[in-house]
Amino acid sequence: MKESILEAFKFRQAIKEFQADKKISAEDFDFILETGRLSPSSFGWEPWQFVVVQNMEIREKLREFSWGAQKQLPTASHFVIILVRKPDHLVAGSDYFKYISRNVNNLPKEIEDMKLGIFDKFQKEDFDLTDDRKIFDWACKQAYIPFANMMTAAAHIGIDSCPIEGFDREKIESILSEEGIINASDFGVAAMVAFGYKKADLDWPKTRRVKEEVVTWVN
């Protein structure tokens, strides 16, 4: 079990171009999405949303403003845009937090109030999430948990992927808004990720710093 997990991490590479005619099965892609859905988040707020863009005309519009996805957008089997909620949704007392507390977590009123109070202190004092940019960046940080989990899950079943940050966020959000995919006052783009099967000649050794450079033990 441990070795198979490590093998998935060794297998995963940032693939720049995929086999355009080889598609991921519906069952396998549902598995990938489910690992994202089940991912943890700070306070359990799940500030993310996943948009799977399969429409090639929309992909081409996105490509104009996605310098980091020039080959991935036209060739990926599945292309996912990871959204996060805008700051108005992510403050103590927001309708979204109340929805999560009551309808998802099924918390009693006194526990909901206690949790929102703790989060309010965390946001204002402990982490200084006191302006819209800080709150949005915090939400993006949460989104990177399912982002990574989906890529690892894909690798575990032999599916390639590529994480993408190389894009003009404002232009991409504008396209998604114009296409009726998002309400830009509610959601912003955190990152993108492409899934598929790499071209046969795209393979290179995994390189990382040695463990001694990465890990510090305090005994």
Secondary structure, DSSP 8 states (H G I E B T S, - for coil): -HHHHHHHHHH--B-S-B-TT----HHHHHHHHHHHHT---GGG---EEEEE---HHHHHHHHTT-GGGTTHHHH-SEEEEEEEE-GGGSSTT-HHHHHIIIIIS---HHHHHHHHHHHHHIIIIIS---SHHHHHHHHHHHHHHHHHHHHHHHHHTT-EEEEE--S-HHHHHHHHHHTTS--TTTEEEEEEEEEE-B-TT---------HHHH-----
